[in-house]
Amino acid sequence: MKKLLMAIPLVFLLCFAFSCQQGEQIAGEPAVDVQPDIQAIKDIVQEWEDGFNAGEIDTGRGMSHFAEDAIAIRPNEPALVGKEAIRSGRKQWVEELTLQEDYVVENVHVSGHLAVVYATWSNIAIPKAGGEPTKGKGNWIIIFKKQSNGAWNCIYSIYSDESLVRPTQAE
């Protein structure tokens, strides 16, 4: 039930963001150029990729683009609620694994102070304690909120992991 309650705001935000036309001019109002916002968000996702690949968490490439009350939802795990919980989850990854991440931002929809990102990801995770590397890939939805200083912060992040898909689902 808690997962359902947490998903409701995410679904509402996704529906709202996808129903807005990017850059559409409303009669009588000046057109809004969202391209700088789109580029800023793409840059943040690139910083995250670079940070993971460098094994960094607490630098500008790590946690600085998360809201204090952000929520991250990973497959088959409880939600990570708050920046510190997300930091802890990310720290565990970089302590245990050498990651070779690749993120591709497929599209960004900006509407006012909210933005929704659809991205795909793939990686190779090499256990630092030894063992075989594993490959992963999946999809990712990120919702950003623009702050009063113009910076974008992640407020929701949810991703899928295709390695968890049963063979009958993949067909």
C-alpha contacts under 8 A as a table, 3 or more apart, distances in Angstrom:
res1	aa1	res2	aa2	distance
1	M	4	L	5.10
1	M	5	L	6.32
2	K	5	L	5.07
2	K	6	M	6.20
3	K	6	M	5.08
3	K	7	A	6.11
4	L	7	A	5.02
4	L	8	I	6.33
5	L	8	I	5.43
5	L	9	P	7.66
6	M	9	P	6.39
6	M	10	L	7.21
7	A	10	L	5.11
7	A	11	V	6.13
8	I	11	V	5.18
8	I	12	F	6.19
9	P	12	F	5.02
9	P	13	L	6.09
10	L	13	L	5.15
10	L	14	L	6.10
10	L	156	Y	7.44
11	V	14	L	5.08
11	V	15	C	6.09
12	F	15	C	5.22
12	F	16	F	6.09
13	L	16	F	5.05
13	L	17	A	5.98
14	L	17	A	5.17
14	L	18	F	5.98
14	L	116	V	6.97
15	C	18	F	5.31
15	C	19	S	5.98
16	F	19	S	5.28
16	F	20	C	6.64
17	A	20	C	5.50
17	A	109	H	6.63
17	A	110	V	7.16
17	A	111	S	6.28
17	A	114	L	7.33
17	A	115	A	6.88
17	A	116	V	6.43
18	F	21	Q	7.41
18	F	109	H	6.91
18	F	116	V	7.84
20	C	111	S	6.45
21	Q	24	E	5.41
21	Q	109	H	7.91
21	Q	111	S	7.84
22	Q	34	V	7.55
22	Q	109	H	5.95
22	Q	110	V	6.08
22	Q	111	S	6.78
23	G	31	A	6.82
23	G	32	V	5.88
23	G	33	D	6.40
23	G	34	V	6.30
24	E	31	A	7.04
24	E	32	V	7.79
25	Q	29	E	6.75
25	Q	30	P	6.73
25	Q	31	A	4.93
25	Q	32	V	7.24
26	I	29	E	5.49
26	I	30	P	7.54
26	I	31	A	7.51
33	D	36	P	7.22
34	V	37	D	5.27
34	V	38	I	6.21
34	V	110	V	6.64
35	Q	38	I	4.97
35	Q	39	Q	6.12
36	P	39	Q	5.14
36	P	40	A	6.11
37	D	40	A	5.01
37	D	41	I	6.22
37	D	110	V	7.49
38	I	41	I	5.24
38	I	42	K	6.23
38	I	108	V	6.24
38	I	109	H	7.75
38	I	110	V	7.16
39	Q	42	K	5.01
39	Q	43	D	6.06
40	A	43	D	5.05
40	A	44	I	6.38
40	A	152	W	7.75
41	I	44	I	5.04
41	I	45	V	6.45
41	I	152	W	7.00
42	K	45	V	5.20
42	K	46	Q	6.25
42	K	105	V	6.79
43	D	46	Q	4.98
43	D	47	E	6.13
44	I	47	E	4.94
44	I	48	W	6.31
44	I	61	R	7.79
44	I	65	H	7.23
45	V	48	W	5.08
45	V	49	E	6.37
45	V	103	Y	7.39
45	V	105	V	7.75
46	Q	49	E	5.06
46	Q	50	D	6.12
46	Q	103	Y	7.34
47	E	50	D	5.03
47	E	51	G	5.94
47	E	60	G	7.90
47	E	61	R	4.80
47	E	62	G	7.40
48	W	51	G	5.02
48	W	52	F	6.21
48	W	61	R	5.44
48	W	62	G	5.86
49	E	52	F	5.34
49	E	53	N	6.17
49	E	101	E	5.91
49	E	102	D	6.51
49	E	103	Y	6.48
50	D	53	N	5.12
50	D	54	A	6.13
50	D	61	R	6.97
51	G	54	A	5.08
51	G	55	G	6.06
51	G	56	E	4.91
51	G	57	I	6.59
51	G	59	T	7.83
51	G	61	R	4.95
51	G	62	G	5.81
52	F	55	G	4.90
52	F	56	E	5.80
52	F	57	I	7.16
52	F	62	G	7.68
52	F	94	V	7.18
52	F	99	L	6.39
52	F	100	Q	7.55
52	F	101	E	6.88
53	N	56	E	7.68
53	N	98	T	7.50
53	N	99	L	5.52
53	N	100	Q	5.35
53	N	101	E	6.10
55	G	94	V	5.46
55	G	98	T	7.06
55	G	99	L	7.40
56	E	59	T	6.41
56	E	61	R	7.21
56	E	62	G	6.36
56	E	94	V	7.43
57	I	61	R	7.07
57	I	62	G	4.36
57	I	63	M	6.33
57	I	87	R	7.09
57	I	90	R	6.85
57	I	91	K	6.35
57	I	94	V	7.87
58	D	61	R	7.38
58	D	62	G	5.17
58	D	63	M	5.66
58	D	64	S	7.57
58	D	87	R	7.83
59	T	62	G	5.21
59	T	63	M	6.86
59	T	64	S	7.25
60	G	63	M	6.61
60	G	64	S	5.34
60	G	65	H	7.78
61	R	64	S	7.04
62	G	65	H	7.39
63	M	66	F	5.70
63	M	83	K	7.54
63	M	87	R	6.76
65	H	152	W	6.80
65	H	153	N	4.74
65	H	154	C	6.03
66	F	70	A	6.18
66	F	83	K	6.39
66	F	153	N	4.97
66	F	154	C	4.66
66	F	155	I	6.53
67	A	70	A	4.99
67	A	82	G	7.74
67	A	83	K	6.57
67	A	153	N	5.36
67	A	154	C	5.81
67	A	155	I	5.63
68	E	82	G	5.63
68	E	83	K	4.92
68	E	84	E	7.87
69	D	81	V	6.63
69	D	82	G	4.35
69	D	83	K	6.14
69	D	155	I	7.00
70	A	81	V	6.20
70	A	82	G	5.00
70	A	83	K	5.92
70	A	154	C	6.49
70	A	155	I	4.27
70	A	156	Y	5.71
71	I	79	A	6.67
71	I	80	L	5.65
71	I	81	V	4.64
71	I	82	G	5.98
71	I	83	K	7.83
71	I	86	I	7.72
71	I	155	I	6.17
71	I	156	Y	4.92
71	I	157	S	6.39
72	A	79	A	5.82
72	A	80	L	5.08
72	A	81	V	6.62
72	A	86	I	6.68
72	A	156	Y	5.79
72	A	157	S	4.65
72	A	158	I	5.82
73	I	77	E	7.34
73	I	78	P	7.08
73	I	79	A	4.69
73	I	80	L	6.32
73	I	156	Y	7.90
73	I	157	S	6.13
73	I	158	I	4.63
73	I	159	Y	6.80
74	R	77	E	5.75
74	R	78	P	7.44
74	R	79	A	6.78
74	R	158	I	6.08
74	R	159	Y	5.92
74	R	160	S	7.17
75	P	159	Y	6.83
75	P	160	S	5.91
75	P	161	D	6.61
80	L	85	A	5.40
80	L	86	I	5.62
80	L	89	G	7.77
81	V	85	A	5.95
81	V	86	I	7.01
82	G	85	A	5.46
82	G	86	I	6.40
83	K	86	I	5.12
83	K	87	R	6.05
84	E	87	R	4.96
84	E	88	S	6.14
85	A	88	S	5.08
85	A	89	G	6.29
86	I	89	G	5.11
86	I	90	R	6.19
87	R	90	R	5.16
87	R	91	K	5.92
88	S	91	K	5.02
88	S	92	Q	6.28
89	G	92	Q	5.33
89	G	93	W	6.71
90	R	93	W	5.18
90	R	94	V	6.55
91	K	94	V	5.33
91	K	95	E	6.05
92	Q	95	E	5.17
92	Q	96	E	6.14
93	W	96	E	5.38
93	W	97	L	5.65
94	V	97	L	5.18
94	V	98	T	6.33
94	V	99	L	7.22
95	E	128	K	7.82
96	E	127	P	6.02
96	E	128	K	5.60
96	E	129	A	7.23
97	L	125	A	5.90
97	L	126	I	5.32
97	L	127	P	4.57
97	L	128	K	5.24
98	T	125	A	5.85
98	T	126	I	5.03
98	T	127	P	6.42
98	T	128	K	6.41
99	L	123	N	6.81
99	L	124	I	5.95
99	L	125	A	4.81
99	L	126	I	6.40
100	Q	123	N	5.33
100	Q	124	I	5.15
100	Q	125	A	6.53
101	E	121	W	7.26
101	E	122	S	6.05
101	E	123	N	4.41
101	E	124	I	6.72
102	D	121	W	5.62
102	D	122	S	5.30
102	D	123	N	6.00
103	Y	119	A	6.73
103	Y	120	T	5.86
103	Y	121	W	4.49
103	Y	122	S	6.67
104	V	119	A	5.39
104	V	120	T	5.25
104	V	121	W	6.25
105	V	108	V	7.48
105	V	117	V	7.09
105	V	118	Y	6.22
105	V	119	A	4.23
105	V	120	T	6.59
106	E	117	V	7.67
106	E	118	Y	5.64
106	E	119	A	5.05
106	E	120	T	7.05
107	N	117	V	5.92
107	N	118	Y	5.47
107	N	119	A	6.98
108	V	115	A	6.80
108	V	116	V	5.73
108	V	117	V	4.53
108	V	118	Y	6.52
109	H	115	A	5.46
109	H	116	V	5.24
109	H	117	V	6.53
110	V	113	H	7.53
110	V	114	L	6.00
110	V	115	A	4.28
110	V	116	V	6.61
111	S	114	L	5.44
111	S	115	A	6.10
112	G	115	A	7.85
113	H	145	K	5.58
113	H	146	K	4.80
113	H	147	Q	7.65
114	L	143	I	7.11
114	L	144	F	5.73
114	L	145	K	4.69
114	L	146	K	6.28
115	A	143	I	5.68
115	A	144	F	5.07
115	A	145	K	6.46
116	V	141	I	7.02
116	V	142	I	5.82
116	V	143	I	4.63
116	V	144	F	6.43
117	V	140	W	7.84
117	V	141	I	5.58
117	V	142	I	5.07
117	V	143	I	6.34
118	Y	139	N	7.43
118	Y	140	W	5.81
118	Y	141	I	4.88
118	Y	142	I	6.76
119	A	139	N	5.96
119	A	140	W	5.05
119	A	141	I	6.48
120	T	137	K	7.41
120	T	138	G	5.78
120	T	139	N	4.44
120	T	140	W	5.76
121	W	137	K	5.34
121	W	138	G	5.46
121	W	139	N	6.17
121	W	140	W	7.20
122	S	135	K	7.33
122	S	136	G	5.40
122	S	137	K	3.99
122	S	138	G	6.56
123	N	135	K	5.64
123	N	136	G	5.23
123	N	137	K	6.37
124	I	133	P	6.43
124	I	134	T	5.62
124	I	135	K	4.51
124	I	136	G	6.44
125	A	133	P	5.40
125	A	134	T	5.27
125	A	135	K	6.37
125	A	136	G	7.91
126	I	130	G	7.72
126	I	131	G	7.50
126	I	132	E	6.80
126	I	133	P	4.35
126	I	134	T	6.66
127	P	130	G	5.32
127	P	131	G	5.95
127	P	132	E	7.13
127	P	133	P	6.49
136	G	161	D	6.84
136	G	162	E	7.09
136	G	163	S	6.29
137	K	161	D	5.86
137	K	162	E	5.81
137	K	163	S	7.16
138	G	159	Y	7.01
138	G	160	S	5.18
138	G	161	D	4.59
138	G	162	E	5.16
139	N	159	Y	5.54
139	N	160	S	5.25
139	N	161	D	7.06
140	W	157	S	7.34
140	W	158	I	5.87
140	W	159	Y	4.16
140	W	160	S	6.42
141	I	157	S	5.91
141	I	158	I	5.40
141	I	159	Y	6.16
142	I	154	C	6.80
142	I	155	I	7.76
142	I	156	Y	5.70
142	I	157	S	4.46
142	I	158	I	6.48
143	I	154	C	5.81
143	I	155	I	5.79
143	I	156	Y	5.08
143	I	157	S	6.43
144	F	152	W	5.97
144	F	153	N	5.25
144	F	154	C	4.31
144	F	155	I	5.54
144	F	156	Y	7.11
145	K	152	W	5.57
145	K	153	N	5.42
145	K	154	C	6.43
145	K	155	I	6.53
146	K	150	G	5.92
146	K	151	A	5.70
146	K	152	W	4.42
146	K	153	N	6.39
147	Q	150	G	5.26
147	Q	151	A	5.31
147	Q	152	W	6.01
147	Q	153	N	7.14
148	S	151	A	7.41
154	C	157	S	7.09
161	D	164	L	5.80
161	D	165	V	7.53
162	E	165	V	5.28
165	V	169	Q	6.19
165	V	170	A	6.41
166	R	169	Q	5.29
166	R	170	A	6.50
167	P	170	A	5.14
167	P	171	E	6.61
168	T	171	E	5.49
